[in-house]
Amino acid sequence: MTNIQIKSQTNKNSRKNSDRPEERPAEQSAVAPAIVPITRPMLGWLPEREYLFSLVSRNHAYWGYRAAADTVGVFFGTRKERALGPACSDVEYLVARTEGCLGSPIEIFQNHTLFRFYRLFMKPSEVKNLLAPSSTTAESQLKYPMALWNGLFTARHPLKACIECMEADLADLGMPYWRLSHQYPGVWICLAHKRILQRTSVKTSSQLRFNLHCPDADALEPPFVATDKTVLFSFARLIENLTDTKQEGVAAIAEFRLRFLAHLEAQGLLNSSKRLKAFDRSDVQQLCADFLHATNLLQELPECRSFPVSAVHAYYSLASYINGKSKIYPVLQLAIILWFRTLPFWCEADEAKWILRSL
């Protein structure tokens, strides 16, 4: 069957989906020798950066286990195995069990989890903690490796799929799968087909934390009716391009903030401490109103519903962004950058590189 890729084939797909060579760290975690590898046939990565949840779900169906915990135990070790085995992180355990055929720990994080999105906003110390040994039990091993920080992942990081991608997958591969790029916060439109993504209707619970499943047309919620698909498409394209290469994405986010500060200073909107002047000024109120107007169309997205809803709230968000000391939720930072397209310092080169470029 075309959808089955056993171990010997997975290295090819891992290389195809991996980052550019200059992004790979010089030092990668060693495979722990005391961990028993998986001996049964195993499905490998599918193209277009398959989500780790998807790989585990496909193998769950392929192996025929009834309980998700059984499949989780195969990949990440059971509670007993982890207690007796060497101290290593979840992803290192996964690499050892699969004998490295799915890639190194950092390659799996970078190419198959939401770390690819969040790494743009993480401190070096936070990235280092990714490989720290875990004390969690086998049933919760999927949480952090998949960058799903709570059991009810469909609420905070809803699984999303494009119906046209699913149809193509069925025709070409025999089964649909979850693409990583569709799972990024703020991405609700498929860049390939310009279709609104649909959220899975499969729910989780405290007893069934990880309901492993592949995309199913009968188990997807209807797509919401977008007020302006052009804005959603531009937002998704911006996110896709910024996350493509870590160094470029991090540098661009920092540069945009500096250019914004220079713009505000030229407009006389910053005080002597380089902070946003008081809200009672009419020009500051206009700046906040412009930002509010630009982000209104994004507020129909689930992760954008906490965006500012008044000029006063917009003022506090912009003030936090300007001083650079308070952490701003990543999706709001990206929405601010999308708003920069309407400001004078945004140039044709910015538009070409971050909005019009197709990967």
Disulfide bonds with the S-S distance in Angstrom:
none
